[in-house]
Amino acid sequence: MNNIVNNSIEAITNVEKDVKDKKWMDVLIGLVVLVVSLLVTALLGQTLWNNSVPKLFPMLRKAGLYEVLSLHLLLKMLLN
């Protein structure tokens, strides 16, 4: 997510057309990757969490869709 923000700022402030186009393409690719990863997490994350984690760690409960997506975004921001 940090790359998306940095590339969009560089695309807005840069004067050269070639560099500007490349930065906008990087922003678009970053957004597509983010949306695809959120979709995969939304479709598979809740099922994987609810079928494995509560069995391994009984003190944890089943998670809802928003909890799984929030955890995904939090980890994505921390690891980038």
Order of alpha helices (4+ residues) and beta strands (2+ residues): alpha-alpha-alpha-alpha
